[in-house]
């Protein structure tokens, strides 16, 4: 049995930094994690400055710190500051790249069965409007995208391979590095949705072989809601023309519009300055904690939870994958998922419902409708896992 690496001093300090740990057991980190106190403090301090002197003036005072956020985020994912755009969400980041590709009728998109619904919607809408074909690559028995099948399917008509690294409805981790190695031998654009993995899995844009990577702040990175970022490999920037440009992302030259030369061509002028400062603080905090340590602890806690859930009569763990994330999904024979989530919340334990529309292809393939999702973070403990399991057993 795998047990989480218990480093009492480190975990105690992390929990002391997390105000929510005093009042709730939070296993909804794949939805929105509990932020460290310093993230909230940084945002509030800036809002107080805006209150005193005004938003533009307050932004001017922190212009250097705002610029540094891109470098901090880039260091997290193996990208340069000029390859980072700060956005308001992972969806905005993903869509900004997806819609910037020069699509043509007959282009093919290859993706996996566990793809997220927002991405699927964009793909199918493009197929309807532009005659693009969307194809789902078969999965292995473990639930991963079959890399050999992908290799056999790739040809010059494939314009994009789009993969969600850590699907929202369970612990599966897609083999994104192996996928990248295969895609590298083709002309296809490789787009990775890392919204559930940044903050829990060490990631490097080059190692993945990805052309672009989208991420959010509110999940495992522990940043505020309404924040996200996009990493775009420098070599592909000039092939991408964003659907929306303004005076920040482009300039007018001789009557023509020229996008910026860096990834900020995907940014717009207006943004929540306090939230971006909070995003930067969260990224610095994660680097200080240590991505490798965080990954080891989250992975071990999740495996420990899966084992303990397996001991409860009527509970079935539904996670797929050879390598798994901190997202643990399960079903109950006795209590519907929404009711179970509601009853746990009344007891101060936070989990969430994962419904079929969020990952429609995978849930349909497995004949699943609703699951309970318990997503652990490094500030969670074995005692909290025991409490969750006691509550579930008592609901029997």
Beta strands, then each sheet from edge to edge (+ up, - down):
strand 1: 25-26
strand 2: 84-87
strand 3: 108-111
strand 4: 133-136
strand 5: 158-164
strand 6: 189-193
strand 7: 212-216
strand 8: 228-232
strand 9: 250-253
strand 10: 256-259
strand 11: 315-317
strand 12: 327-332
strand 13: 349-350
strand 14: 352-355
strand 15: 370-375
sheet 1: 1+ 13+
sheet 2: 2+ 8- 7+ 6+ 5+ 3+ 4+
sheet 3: 9+ 10-
sheet 4: 11+ 12- 15+ 14-
end
